[in-house]
Amino acid sequence: MLRRSKLDANRDIHEATFHVPDAIKAYKDYNDFISQARSAITGRGLLLDIHGYAGKLPKTKLGYLVGAENLNCGNYVKEVTSIRNLGKHWCGSNNTCFRDLICGNRSLGHFMNHEGLQAVPSPQNKKVKQGGRYFPGGYTLRKYGSRDGGDIDAIQMEFPAELRSRWGDDDDDTKHAVVKAILSFYKLNYVT
């Protein structure tokens, strides 16, 4: 395992690798793998960019390339997000419909809530708490999501340490709840 302090693949190559040859190779391998996986998919698809954060709030932060201020104001349209293709498929030019994919009943956050997990944005948490830290998504979403076209959408999932720390426990059901939420979101929005 290569620690993020040595390589942050969610950045452009120069910032991510510090020009270290081994880091450059790992970076290229990582991005080549994503490119090959995207090429193997015919039709619509979804890339989940999984991260963790050290915050104390037990909320998973879902990133769509919408900053906290715009998310809180509802000031975004599908064209600026990493799930543009999903919005085009289900909503056409209807932005009210599209917002349902970000924080309504068709959103990944909705399915996280349904499984007993907290997420932002979601129907229960449409806004980022004042002064709260939010991760809208980074390089991976910009490069591989559908903001600039294409059929593959991307969502960044930032899991809190409190949640991740239990995943190794045999009696912890949260990891199964996360998988169920993702599958429910995928089946509703991508399996047609």
HELIX and SHEET records of a PDB file:
HELIX    1   1 ILE A   13  THR A   17  1                                   5    
HELIX    2   2 PRO A   21  ALA A   40  1                                  20    
HELIX    3   3 ALA A   68  CYS A   73  1                                   6    
HELIX    4   4 LYS A   78  VAL A   80  5                                   3    
HELIX    5   5 ARG A   84  CYS A   91  1                                   8    
HELIX    6   6 ASN A   95  CYS A  103  1                                   9    
HELIX    7   7 LEU A  108  HIS A  114  1                                   7    
HELIX    8   8 TYR A  139  TYR A  144  1                                   6    
HELIX    9   9 ALA A  161  ARG A  164  1                                   4    
HELIX   10  10 THR A  174  TYR A  190  1                                  17    
SHEET    1   A 4 GLY A  45  TYR A  53  0                                        
SHEET    2   A 4 ILE A 152  PRO A 160  1                                        
SHEET    3   A 4 LYS A  59  GLY A  63 -1                                        
SHEET    4   A 4 GLN A 118  VAL A 120  1                                        
END                                                                             
